[in-house]
């Protein structure tokens, strides 16, 4: 609150041009964040999400109806990816606001520098594969734990009288 009052007081002292400076500074930060999102590929999130969502939908359709023709899967992918791409612009501003909330302009500059470096570009190129493999590893790990978790829950339920011993 003090900062807001100080800003208003300072802008009154300096005149209307000072507010333009603040908004120019904000626009500069906004543009840097958009540059970072473009650089990292995050700006194409609609396509990335569309691919992932369509794959999940295709798996679910295959489970429910193994005899569904291959063309159905093509249609699912086309519709989902197209819809996500058309809507991806709607998510950019909230993401920019999120970056503004958590990162300073100095942070953004450092990230842009990093992602423009050879190792940063390598990270951008390899992150999708690393993430895909990480999801697989996490899924496998989780599936190994499910029997032990289920057994422990069953034991605790029996001990606390929630269910009867089978």
Secondary structure as GFF3:
##gff-version 3
##sequence-region A 1 166
A	DSSP	alpha_helix	2	14	.	.	.	ID=ss1
A	DSSP	alpha_helix	17	40	.	.	.	ID=ss2
A	DSSP	three_ten_helix	42	44	.	.	.	ID=ss3
A	DSSP	alpha_helix	45	64	.	.	.	ID=ss4
A	DSSP	alpha_helix	70	87	.	.	.	ID=ss5
A	DSSP	alpha_helix	89	102	.	.	.	ID=ss6
A	DSSP	alpha_helix	105	116	.	.	.	ID=ss7
A	DSSP	alpha_helix	118	159	.	.	.	ID=ss8
###
